Amino acid sequence: MLSNKVREIMTPVLTTAEVSASIFDVLETMAAKNVDGVLVTDHQAPVGVFTGRDVLRRVTYKKLDPKKTSIKRVMSTPIYAVRRESRIIAALGKMDKRKLRHLAVRGDRQAIVGMISLPRILEIVAESEQYATEPHTISSIMSADLVTVDACQPVREAMEAMIRKGTGYVIVLIHGEPEGIFTERDVLERVATRNIDTRSTPIREVMTPQLVTMPESALIGEVLAEMRKRRFRNMPIRGEKGELVGIASMGDILKYAEALNLDRIVDRTWKEIEEFWNSNMQYTPG
């Protein structure tokens, strides 16, 4: 449950990269290991993190040469962390406040001993949803503000739309109908690691085709389970007539998780979050 300890869900095996490594080498590592973030180190000392979001906003969109640019130039600092004995729900609140997808986990003597990510939090929310006072359909938390692009538009314009709207996806339309999706994962695997011209390459060539959707009548727990199984960060939602009516994203799930009334421990924890943020237990810079 969300009132359990961070150490119970953290990933103890960290994917790391030396600060002197090229962006391209780090991108290849992320793609090969199917991870969304790496810990950047300087002679084994943690100095920053690099995530899928950084690939879009700091590398591909800015047209950096990943083979000639070091990861140091585009990594995120400082490293935000939570103690391994903190409650999961407190970590979730921190991630929501800072709009983070990853948090380092600190153990004894402030050493980083693991990492937690939004996909892992998603699993816990999916398991905890059964404790909600009553089930709700996905339509109650989804966003109806869809971000779309035409399949003929260049990749560059799709990325601009993602950055402008602050999303990790765009729905790709062919003749006005949704036929695919382009996400930050696609930026990593199909754009950043390939030598393509983002201004001339149409988005249809790098999108994920065969759009997977869920009906708006589906229960939140059902959608979360499907997202967890497929490792999705965004799930398009269809209406009664099959039309696309919204999308469920990580941000929507975080807000829903905050509203879950699981038990008295969780309730009390959420009341303590503001005090927690102002205490010495806040994020510790790397």
Secondary structure, DSSP 8 states (H G I E B T S, - for coil): -TTSBGGGT-B-S--EEETTSBHHHHHHHHHHHT-SEEEEEETTEEEEEEEHHHIIIIIITTT--TTTSBGGGT-B-S--EEETTSBHHHHHHHHHHHT-SEEEEE-GGG-EEEEEEHHHHHHHHHHHGGGSSS--BGGGT-B----EEETTSBHHHHHHHHHHHT-SEEEEEETTEEEEEEEHHHIIIIIITS---TTTSBGGGTSEES---EETTSBHHHHHHHHHHHT-SEEEEE-TTS-EEEEEEHHHHHHHHHH----HHHHHHHHHHHHHHTSTTS----
